């Protein structure tokens, strides 16, 4: 079952799927591999505070505390079919994870990434679904070290 935490991110992901067509007239299936529409950087109160807390002497250098949220616009929840679920006596693998904003899936569709690497590194390293899987760090971990 898809819980409310996963559905909340679905609203942001829906924007990514429609923005390319409304802004550029390009259908999502043609634009989804373009980082402009594939990836979205989000800043909320927690991420803003993490950046503001960077000591002034570390602003222009590498730091390990400031982060933003990188959203995968192509994310779709990986859910087991009813047939797959019948084979499990214990909780299925999709429910073995601590909830992240209510979502217990392994890939929650977003990750925290170091703020100084969020744009260029993300665009250069995440070109397709396999790249997202390779680079993905499940929150609360911060990716792109």
Beta strands, then each sheet from edge to edge (+ up, - down):
strand 1: 39-42
strand 2: 67-72
strand 3: 110-114
strand 4: 142-143
sheet 1: 1+ 2- 3+ 4+
end
